[in-house]
Amino acid sequence: MKCPFCGHADTQVKDSRPSDDGAAIRRRRSCPQCSGRFTTFERVQLRELVILKRNGRRTPFDRDKLERSLGIALRKRPVQPDQIEQMVSRIVRQLESLGETEIPSSVVGDFIMKALKGLDEVAYVRYASVYKDFRHTGDFARFLGDEGYNDDKPGGDGAPE
């Protein structure tokens, strides 16, 4: 494993243990060249996934990009980092279990939407605003109406419960 600090090609594993969810091996490494220490994660990868974008482009699936997207939607929300990691792992397993190597980006977006809706409604709406390309405040109102959110629900008038 290449050192992220100095680029030295040979680093040493100092400690290995399973991650909290058991889906990865967490390895603490050190570089003999610069003495830098860093952590890596080793995960099972059933197949190479390729994402088919709306414009027809194909890009390799990037777990880190998925994690960053969820992190942005969940920023300043009462969700723990390990919950995000577990959600990412669940979504990746769902994608791998489809049995396809090429997956439309809309399928990935739908899995994310479903996962966020069950975890945090504010993050769900944040993500939807980008995923569904909201342009005006009316887009939010239509989306919330389509999702069954209305003024009849507690807190539906915008006032905190």
Secondary structure, DSSP 8 states (H G I E B T S, - for coil): ---TTT--S--EEEEEEE-TTSSEEEEEEE-TTT--EEEEEEE---S--EEE-TTS-EEE--HHHHHHHHHHHTTTSS--HHHHHHHHHHHHHHHHHT--SEEEHHHHHHHHHHHHHHH-HHHHHHHHHHHTT--SHHHHHHHHHHTT--TTSTTTTSS--
